[in-house]
């Protein structure tokens, strides 16, 4: 893969996981002096539409709150949820869905060969640990467990998730830096 200048992180609704990972990524790119644009988008249209239909066009308040407490609020405060389009896909060097469900929903887009990988797959993780869990709880979810003993939607789920998001974003930016980004 040639030099990476534009990265798109994709989650289901573009409210928590992808905007937070992108915010951490922008922070680390600035910190390490890496010339890369890191954005985020939604990849599952019904999740995005359900969110927007409820007036949810900004990052989840939990994401804004946690990043704000970490001193990174500027990286997410103006976020607006966006559904990925073919035009967007065409303009990014690297597209990184956060889980297999999101990845499966991107197959309708053309031109993804060689530039679309699961985020954890791209970073060298292997099965069965390729999905990045969603700490957010939505009414009617079949499974409200984030990890054993930790329920989705709790502060503990968000704090644990954001620790993972920060780690992955740091690893991503360092990989891009090593590739000459």
Secondary structure, DSSP 8 states (H G I E B T S, - for coil): -----EEEEEESSSSSHHHHHHHHHHHHHHHHT---EEEEEE--HHHHHHHHHTT--S--HHHHHHHHHTT-GGGTTT----B--HHHHHT-SEEEESSHHHHHTTTTSSS-TTTEEEHHHHTT--TT----------TT-S--EEETTEETTSHHHHHHHHHHHHHHHHHHHHHHHHTT-
